Amino acid sequence: MVRAARPSDADDLIELWTLLFEPSATDHVWRDAARDWFEAVVADRHTNCFPVIEVGGAPVATAIGTLDIGVPSPFCLHGRTVQLKNVALPARVGAR
């Protein structure tokens, strides 16, 4: 199931986020800062979106979509675009 992340997903999102870094990135200082950030920011739909793929009730993949607000144009009347970044998908989830 695909859904938007919730603040209560912070610990699962941290585990997925570690996939984007070197295996040695186990320092708990950054994890604590990231957890606080996720809990505060993940529900703010005005600036970002964290799609989550959930299997068996647990998030198994995520990404961040950031909202860029600009001047309306002929291609984007609202002046808003979304950039998808940092897709975190463990190899075991995508493997067949």
Sequence and secondary structure as in RCSB ss.txt:
>XXXX:A:sequence
MVRAARPSDADDLIELWTLLFEPSATDHVWRDAARDWFEAVVADRHTNCFPVIEVGGAPVATAIGTLDIGVPSPF
CLHGRTVQLKNVALPARVGAR
>XXXX:A:secstr
 EEE  GGGHHHHHHHHGGGS TT   HHHHHHHHHHHHHHTT TTTEE EEEEETTEEEEEEEEEEEE    SS
 TT EEEEEEEEE  HHHH  
